[in-house]
Amino acid sequence: MSNVFIAFQTNEETRCIVDAIIADNPNAIVNRQPAMVKIDVADQMVIRRASVEEQLGRPFDLQELHINLITLTGHITETDDEFILSWAH
């Protein structure tokens, strides 16, 4: 089992994104630093547009993730509704 991860700059918008990721990935491990937050998940992480919109209280295009993105690891599968990081088995 390998972890995938994503790291964002810490700000008001990314707090909502992180909350959405935690809600959709209950096994997520969150490491909060003063200037960034890193989220690790075993094997696969799913970021759902609808969950982020619910947290933000506004429409959200998943491409907006890139604005505050620092780094990530894993294979990316992306649709209009989901951004998935995973490792192929």
N, CA, C and O atoms as a MOPAC input file, in Angstrom:
PM7 MOZYME 1SCF
protein

 N      0.85200 1    -1.17200 1     0.00000 1
 C      0.00000 1     0.00000 1     0.00000 1
 C      0.89900 1     1.23700 1     0.00000 1
 O      1.80000 1     1.34700 1     0.83100 1
 N      0.66000 1     2.16200 1    -0.92300 1
 C      1.41500 1     3.40200 1    -1.01800 1
 C      0.48800 1     4.58700 1    -0.82900 1
 O     -0.68600 1     4.54300 1    -1.19800 1
 N      1.02900 1     5.63700 1    -0.25300 1
 C      0.23400 1     6.84600 1    -0.05600 1
 C      0.32600 1     7.76800 1    -1.26400 1
 O      1.36300 1     7.86200 1    -1.92000 1
 N     -0.77100 1     8.43600 1    -1.53700 1
 C     -0.77200 1     9.58100 1    -2.43800 1
 C     -0.90500 1    10.79700 1    -1.53000 1
 O     -1.40000 1    10.69200 1    -0.40800 1
 N     -0.46000 1    11.95200 1    -2.02100 1
 C     -0.63800 1    13.15100 1    -1.21100 1
 C     -0.81100 1    14.37400 1    -2.08400 1
 O     -0.48800 1    14.38300 1    -3.27200 1
 N     -1.33400 1    15.40300 1    -1.44500 1
 C     -1.47300 1    16.70800 1    -2.06700 1
 C     -1.16500 1    17.74800 1    -1.00100 1
 O     -1.51200 1    17.56000 1     0.16500 1
 N     -0.52300 1    18.83500 1    -1.38500 1
 C     -0.19200 1    19.90600 1    -0.44800 1
 C     -0.63200 1    21.24300 1    -1.03800 1
 O     -0.43000 1    21.52200 1    -2.21900 1
 N     -1.23400 1    22.05300 1    -0.18300 1
 C     -1.73200 1    23.37100 1    -0.57100 1
 C     -1.12800 1    24.44900 1     0.31700 1
 O     -0.72300 1    24.18200 1     1.44800 1
 N     -1.07300 1    25.66900 1    -0.20700 1
 C     -0.78600 1    26.82600 1     0.63200 1
 C     -1.92700 1    26.94600 1     1.63400 1
 O     -3.06700 1    26.59200 1     1.33100 1
 N     -1.62400 1    27.43700 1     2.81100 1
 C     -2.65800 1    27.62500 1     3.82200 1
 C     -3.30900 1    28.98700 1     3.64200 1
 O     -2.64300 1    30.02000 1     3.71900 1
 N     -4.62400 1    28.98100 1     3.40100 1
 C     -5.41100 1    30.21200 1     3.34200 1
 C     -6.88600 1    29.85000 1     3.52200 1
 O     -7.22500 1    28.67600 1     3.67400 1
 N     -7.74800 1    30.84300 1     3.50600 1
 C     -9.17200 1    30.60100 1     3.75900 1
 C     -9.79300 1    29.63700 1     2.74400 1
 O    -10.56100 1    28.75100 1     3.12000 1
 N     -9.46700 1    29.80400 1     1.47500 1
 C    -10.05500 1    28.94100 1     0.44400 1
 C     -9.58500 1    27.49500 1     0.60300 1
 O    -10.38800 1    26.56700 1     0.50300 1
 N     -8.30000 1    27.30400 1     0.84900 1
 C     -7.80400 1    25.92800 1     0.95700 1
 C     -8.30400 1    25.24400 1     2.22300 1
 O     -8.37300 1    24.01600 1     2.26200 1
 N     -8.65200 1    25.99500 1     3.24900 1
 C     -9.24200 1    25.36100 1     4.44300 1
 C    -10.52700 1    24.62800 1     4.06100 1
 O    -10.78500 1    23.52300 1     4.53700 1
 N    -11.32200 1    25.24800 1     3.20500 1
 C    -12.56500 1    24.61700 1     2.73600 1
 C    -12.26900 1    23.40700 1     1.85800 1
 O    -12.94800 1    22.38500 1     1.96400 1
 N    -11.27700 1    23.51100 1     1.00400 1
 C    -10.90400 1    22.38500 1     0.14600 1
 C    -10.42800 1    21.21000 1     0.99400 1
 O    -10.80700 1    20.06500 1     0.74800 1
 N     -9.60100 1    21.49700 1     1.98700 1
 C     -9.10200 1    20.44500 1     2.88500 1
 C    -10.26000 1    19.79400 1     3.63300 1
 O    -10.30400 1    18.57000 1     3.75800 1
 N    -11.19300 1    20.59200 1     4.12900 1
 C    -12.36200 1    20.03300 1     4.82200 1
 C    -13.15400 1    19.10100 1     3.91400 1
 O    -13.63200 1    18.05900 1     4.36200 1
 N    -13.29600 1    19.46600 1     2.64500 1
 C    -14.00200 1    18.61200 1     1.68300 1
 C    -13.23800 1    17.31100 1     1.44200 1
 O    -13.84000 1    16.24000 1     1.36400 1
 N    -11.91900 1    17.40400 1     1.32400 1
 C    -11.10200 1    16.19900 1     1.11000 1
 C    -11.22400 1    15.26000 1     2.30300 1
 O    -11.37000 1    14.05000 1     2.13200 1
 N    -11.16300 1    15.81100 1     3.50500 1
 C    -11.27600 1    14.98800 1     4.71900 1
 C    -12.64800 1    14.31400 1     4.78000 1
 O    -12.74800 1    13.14400 1     5.15000 1
 N    -13.69700 1    15.04100 1     4.42100 1
 C    -15.04300 1    14.46800 1     4.44000 1
 C    -15.18200 1    13.30700 1     3.46200 1
 O    -15.85600 1    12.32200 1     3.76300 1
 N    -14.54900 1    13.41500 1     2.29400 1
 C    -14.67200 1    12.37400 1     1.27000 1
 C    -13.63600 1    11.25500 1     1.40300 1
 O    -13.76700 1    10.21300 1     0.76100 1
 N    -12.61800 1    11.46100 1     2.22500 1
 C    -11.54800 1    10.47600 1     2.40600 1
 C    -11.30800 1    10.30700 1     3.90900 1
 O    -10.36400 1    10.88200 1     4.45300 1
 N    -12.15200 1     9.52600 1     4.57800 1
 C    -12.08900 1     9.43900 1     6.03800 1
 C    -10.75300 1     8.90700 1     6.59200 1
 O    -10.44900 1     9.11200 1     7.76700 1
 N     -9.97300 1     8.23700 1     5.76700 1
 C     -8.67600 1     7.72700 1     6.23500 1
 C     -7.53300 1     8.69800 1     5.95200 1
 O     -6.36500 1     8.32400 1     6.05700 1
 N     -7.85900 1     9.93800 1     5.59400 1
 C     -6.84200 1    10.95400 1     5.29000 1
 C     -6.06400 1    11.32600 1     6.54500 1
 O     -6.61500 1    11.40100 1     7.64300 1
 N     -4.77500 1    11.55500 1     6.35300 1
 C     -3.90100 1    12.04200 1     7.41800 1
 C     -3.50500 1    13.46800 1     7.04800 1
 O     -2.91200 1    13.70100 1     5.99400 1
 N     -3.83200 1    14.41000 1     7.91000 1
 C     -3.60500 1    15.82400 1     7.62900 1
 C     -2.43300 1    16.32200 1     8.46200 1
 O     -2.38000 1    16.12100 1     9.67500 1
 N     -1.49800 1    16.97400 1     7.78800 1
 C     -0.33400 1    17.56600 1     8.44000 1
 C     -0.37900 1    19.06500 1     8.16400 1
 O     -0.07700 1    19.51700 1     7.06000 1
 N     -0.76300 1    19.83000 1     9.19300 1
 C     -0.89100 1    21.28600 1     9.05000 1
 C      0.40300 1    21.96000 1     9.49400 1
 O      0.89700 1    21.71600 1    10.59400 1
 N      0.93800 1    22.79900 1     8.63600 1
 C      2.13100 1    23.60200 1     8.91600 1
 C      1.71700 1    25.06700 1     8.83900 1
 O      0.61600 1    25.36100 1     8.37300 1
 N      2.56100 1    25.99300 1     9.27800 1
 C      2.16900 1    27.40500 1     9.22300 1
 C      1.82400 1    27.91000 1     7.81800 1
 O      0.90700 1    28.71900 1     7.66900 1
 N      2.53300 1    27.45400 1     6.79800 1
 C      2.30600 1    27.98700 1     5.45000 1
 C      1.70800 1    26.98100 1     4.48100 1
 O      1.41000 1    27.33200 1     3.34000 1
 N      1.52500 1    25.73000 1     4.91300 1
 C      0.97200 1    24.71900 1     4.01800 1
 C      0.23800 1    23.65100 1     4.80100 1
 O      0.40900 1    23.50300 1     6.01100 1
 N     -0.58500 1    22.91100 1     4.07300 1
 C     -1.24700 1    21.74100 1     4.63800 1
 C     -1.05400 1    20.59900 1     3.65200 1
 O     -1.29600 1    20.75500 1     2.45500 1
 N     -0.61500 1    19.44700 1     4.16100 1
 C     -0.36800 1    18.26300 1     3.33800 1
 C     -1.33200 1    17.17800 1     3.77400 1
 O     -1.51200 1    16.93400 1     4.96700 1
 N     -1.95400 1    16.52600 1     2.79700 1
 C     -2.92200 1    15.46800 1     3.06500 1
 C     -2.43100 1    14.19400 1     2.40700 1
 O     -2.20700 1    14.15800 1     1.19700 1
 N     -2.26300 1    13.14400 1     3.20800 1
 C     -1.87000 1    11.81800 1     2.72800 1
 C     -3.05900 1    10.88100 1     2.82500 1
 O     -3.82200 1    10.92700 1     3.79000 1
 N     -3.21200 1    10.03300 1     1.81900 1
 C     -4.25700 1     9.00400 1     1.82400 1
 C     -3.65300 1     7.73600 1     1.22400 1
 O     -2.93500 1     7.79400 1     0.22500 1
 N     -3.94300 1     6.61600 1     1.82600 1
 C     -3.45900 1     5.33800 1     1.30300 1
 C     -4.13800 1     5.02000 1    -0.02800 1
 O     -5.36500 1     5.02900 1    -0.12500 1
 N     -3.34100 1     4.74300 1    -1.03700 1
 C     -3.76400 1     4.27300 1    -2.36300 1
 C     -4.50200 1     5.27900 1    -3.25400 1
 O     -4.09200 1     5.50100 1    -4.39400 1
 N     -5.57900 1     5.88800 1    -2.75800 1
 C     -6.38100 1     6.76000 1    -3.62900 1
 C     -7.04100 1     7.89000 1    -2.84200 1
 O     -7.59700 1     7.67700 1    -1.76500 1
 N     -6.96700 1     9.09500 1    -3.40600 1
 C     -7.64000 1    10.26500 1    -2.84400 1
 C     -8.61000 1    10.80000 1    -3.89200 1
 O     -8.25300 1    10.96800 1    -5.05900 1
 N     -9.83800 1    11.06500 1    -3.46000 1
 C    -10.84700 1    11.62500 1    -4.35300 1
 C    -11.22100 1    13.01200 1    -3.85200 1
 O    -11.57600 1    13.19200 1    -2.68700 1
 N    -11.13600 1    13.98900 1    -4.74700 1
 C    -11.57800 1    15.34600 1    -4.44200 1
 C    -12.80000 1    15.59500 1    -5.32000 1
 O    -12.69700 1    15.62500 1    -6.54600 1
 N    -13.95000 1    15.77300 1    -4.68600 1
 C    -15.21200 1    15.93600 1    -5.42000 1
 C    -15.60300 1    17.41300 1    -5.49100 1
 O    -15.60500 1    18.12100 1    -4.48400 1
 N    -15.92800 1    17.85100 1    -6.68600 1
 C    -16.36500 1    19.23200 1    -6.90700 1
 C    -17.53000 1    19.58500 1    -6.00400 1
 O    -17.52800 1    20.64600 1    -5.37900 1
 N    -18.52900 1    18.71300 1    -5.92500 1
 C    -19.72800 1    18.98400 1    -5.12200 1
 C    -19.38400 1    19.18100 1    -3.64800 1
 O    -19.97400 1    20.03500 1    -2.98600 1
 N    -18.44800 1    18.41000 1    -3.13600 1
 C    -18.05000 1    18.53500 1    -1.72700 1
 C    -17.33800 1    19.85600 1    -1.47700 1
 O    -17.56700 1    20.50400 1    -0.45600 1
 N    -16.47500 1    20.25700 1    -2.40800 1
 C    -15.77500 1    21.54000 1    -2.26200 1
 C    -16.77900 1    22.68100 1    -2.35300 1
 O    -16.70700 1    23.63300 1    -1.57600 1
 N    -17.71300 1    22.59400 1    -3.29500 1
 C    -18.73700 1    23.64000 1    -3.41700 1
 C    -19.55100 1    23.76800 1    -2.13400 1
 O    -19.88300 1    24.87500 1    -1.71100 1
 N    -19.86700 1    22.64400 1    -1.52500 1
 C    -20.63000 1    22.66600 1    -0.27300 1
 C    -19.85100 1    23.39300 1     0.82600 1
 O    -20.42100 1    24.17700 1     1.58500 1
 N    -18.56200 1    23.12800 1     0.90400 1
 C    -17.72500 1    23.77600 1     1.92500 1
 C    -17.51300 1    25.26200 1     1.63300 1
 O    -17.54300 1    26.08800 1     2.54500 1
 N    -17.29900 1    25.59800 1     0.35500 1
 C    -17.04600 1    26.98900 1    -0.02600 1
 C    -18.31400 1    27.84100 1    -0.06900 1
 O    -18.27400 1    29.05000 1     0.16000 1
 N    -19.44300 1    27.18600 1    -0.36700 1
 C    -20.69200 1    27.92800 1    -0.50700 1
 C    -20.80300 1    28.67300 1    -1.82600 1
 O    -21.50600 1    29.67800 1    -1.92800 1
 N    -20.09000 1    28.16300 1    -2.84900 1
 C    -20.13400 1    28.77900 1    -4.18500 1
 C    -19.72900 1    27.73300 1    -5.21700 1
 O    -19.16600 1    26.69500 1    -4.86800 1
 N    -20.01800 1    28.01100 1    -6.50100 1
 C    -19.56000 1    27.09500 1    -7.55200 1
 C    -18.02500 1    27.01100 1    -7.55000 1
 O    -17.33900 1    27.97900 1    -7.22200 1
 N    -17.51100 1    25.85100 1    -7.91600 1
 C    -16.06800 1    25.61300 1    -7.90000 1
 C    -15.68600 1    24.77400 1    -9.10300 1
 O    -16.26700 1    23.71700 1    -9.34500 1
 N    -14.71300 1    25.24700 1    -9.85200 1
 C    -14.13300 1    24.49000 1   -10.95900 1
 C    -12.90200 1    23.78800 1   -10.40100 1
 O    -12.03600 1    24.44300 1    -9.82000 1
 N    -12.80400 1    22.49200 1   -10.56200 1
 C    -11.68000 1    21.74600 1    -9.99800 1
 C    -10.32300 1    22.24600 1   -10.48200 1
 O     -9.30800 1    21.98800 1    -9.83400 1
 N    -10.28500 1    22.94800 1   -11.59900 1
 C     -9.02400 1    23.53900 1   -12.05900 1
 C     -8.50700 1    24.59900 1   -11.08000 1
 O     -7.32100 1    24.92600 1   -11.07900 1
 N     -9.41100 1    25.13200 1   -10.24400 1
 C     -9.01000 1    26.11000 1    -9.24200 1
 C     -8.07800 1    25.50700 1    -8.18800 1
 O     -7.40000 1    26.24500 1    -7.47300 1
 N     -8.03600 1    24.18700 1    -8.08500 1
 C     -7.10900 1    23.54000 1    -7.14900 1
 C     -5.67100 1    23.98100 1    -7.41700 1
 O     -4.87000 1    24.10700 1    -6.49000 1
 N     -5.35600 1    24.21200 1    -8.67500 1
 C     -3.98000 1    24.51600 1    -9.07200 1
 C     -3.49900 1    25.88300 1    -8.57800 1
 O     -2.29300 1    26.12200 1    -8.50400 1
 N     -4.41200 1    26.76600 1    -8.24500 1
 C     -4.03700 1    28.11300 1    -7.79900 1
 C     -3.20800 1    28.05200 1    -6.52000 1
 O     -2.21400 1    28.76700 1    -6.39300 1
 N     -3.60600 1    27.21100 1    -5.57700 1
 C     -2.94100 1    27.12400 1    -4.27700 1
 C     -2.15800 1    25.82800 1    -4.09100 1
 O     -1.69100 1    25.53700 1    -2.99000 1
 N     -2.01300 1    25.05600 1    -5.15100 1
 C     -1.32500 1    23.77200 1    -5.09100 1
 C      0.18500 1    23.97200 1    -4.96000 1
 O      0.78000 1    24.76700 1    -5.68900 1
 N      0.80100 1    23.24100 1    -4.02100 1
 C      2.25300 1    23.26100 1    -3.88300 1
 C      2.84300 1    22.04800 1    -4.58500 1
 O      3.74500 1    22.18300 1    -5.41100 1
 N      2.33600 1    20.86300 1    -4.25900 1
 C      2.84800 1    19.63300 1    -4.86100 1
 C      1.83600 1    18.51200 1    -4.67500 1
 O      0.90600 1    18.62700 1    -3.87600 1
 N      2.02300 1    17.43900 1    -5.41500 1
 C      1.19300 1    16.24200 1    -5.26200 1
 C      1.97300 1    15.04400 1    -5.74600 1
 O      2.98200 1    15.17700 1    -6.43900 1
 N      1.49600 1    13.87300 1    -5.37400 1
 C      2.09000 1    12.64700 1    -5.88200 1
 C      0.98500 1    11.64300 1    -6.18000 1
 O     -0.01700 1    11.56900 1    -5.46900 1
 N      1.18500 1    10.87800 1    -7.23900 1
 C      0.20800 1     9.89200 1    -7.67600 1
 C     -0.19500 1    10.14900 1    -9.11100 1
 O      0.11200 1    11.19300 1    -9.68700 1
 N     -0.88100 1     9.18700 1    -9.67100 1
 C     -1.41900 1     9.33100 1   -11.02200 1
 C     -2.70400 1    10.15200 1   -10.93000 1
 O     -3.51600 1     9.94800 1   -10.02700 1
 N     -2.87900 1    11.06400 1   -11.85100 1
 C     -4.04000 1    11.95900 1   -11.83900 1
 C     -5.08500 1    11.47400 1   -12.83200 1
 O     -4.78600 1    11.21200 1   -13.99700 1
 N     -6.31400 1    11.36100 1   -12.35000 1
 C     -7.48000 1    11.13100 1   -13.19200 1
 C     -8.41900 1    12.28800 1   -12.90100 1
 O     -8.78200 1    12.52900 1   -11.74900 1
 N     -8.81000 1    13.00100 1   -13.94500 1
 C     -9.56200 1    14.22700 1   -13.72800 1
 C    -10.78100 1    14.29500 1   -14.63900 1
 O    -10.69600 1    14.04300 1   -15.84000 1
 N    -11.91300 1    14.64200 1   -14.03900 1
 C    -13.13900 1    14.93700 1   -14.78700 1
 C    -13.64100 1    16.28900 1   -14.30100 1
 O    -12.99600 1    16.93400 1   -13.47500 1
 N    -14.77800 1    16.71500 1   -14.80800 1
 C    -15.36700 1    17.96200 1   -14.31900 1
 C    -15.83800 1    17.83300 1   -12.87300 1
 O    -15.96400 1    18.83500 1   -12.16900 1
 N    -16.10000 1    16.59600 1   -12.42500 1
 C    -16.67700 1    16.37400 1   -11.10100 1
 C    -15.71200 1    15.79400 1   -10.07200 1
 O    -15.97000 1    15.89600 1    -8.87300 1
 N    -14.60800 1    15.18700 1   -10.50800 1
 C    -13.67800 1    14.56100 1    -9.57200 1
 C    -12.22900 1    14.74500 1   -10.00700 1
 O    -11.90900 1    14.73800 1   -11.19500 1
 N    -11.37100 1    14.90800 1    -9.01700 1
 C     -9.93000 1    14.94600 1    -9.20000 1
 C     -9.40200 1    13.81300 1    -8.34100 1
 O     -9.51200 1    13.86600 1    -7.11600 1
 N     -8.82400 1    12.77400 1    -8.97000 1
 C     -8.41300 1    11.56400 1    -8.25200 1
 C     -6.92300 1    11.38200 1    -8.35900 1
 O     -6.34900 1    11.45400 1    -9.44600 1
 N     -6.29300 1    11.14500 1    -7.21600 1
 C     -4.88500 1    10.74800 1    -7.16300 1
 C     -4.85400 1     9.28900 1    -6.74700 1
 O     -5.52100 1     8.90300 1    -5.78600 1
 N     -4.08500 1     8.47100 1    -7.45900 1
 C     -4.01700 1     7.04800 1    -7.12800 1
 C     -2.71700 1     6.44300 1    -7.61600 1
 O     -1.96900 1     7.05500 1    -8.38000 1
 N     -2.47000 1     5.24600 1    -7.16500 1
 C     -1.34800 1     4.44300 1    -7.67400 1
 C     -1.94000 1     3.25300 1    -8.41800 1
 O     -2.80400 1     2.55100 1    -7.89400 1
 N     -1.47600 1     3.03500 1    -9.62500 1
 C     -1.92500 1     1.88200 1   -10.41000 1
 C     -1.35300 1     0.61700 1    -9.77800 1
 O     -0.20900 1     0.61200 1    -9.32500 1
 N     -2.13400 1    -0.43800 1    -9.74800 1
 C     -1.69000 1    -1.71400 1    -9.16900 1
 C     -1.50600 1    -2.73300 1   -10.26800 1
 O     -1.13600 1    -3.87500 1    -9.99600 1

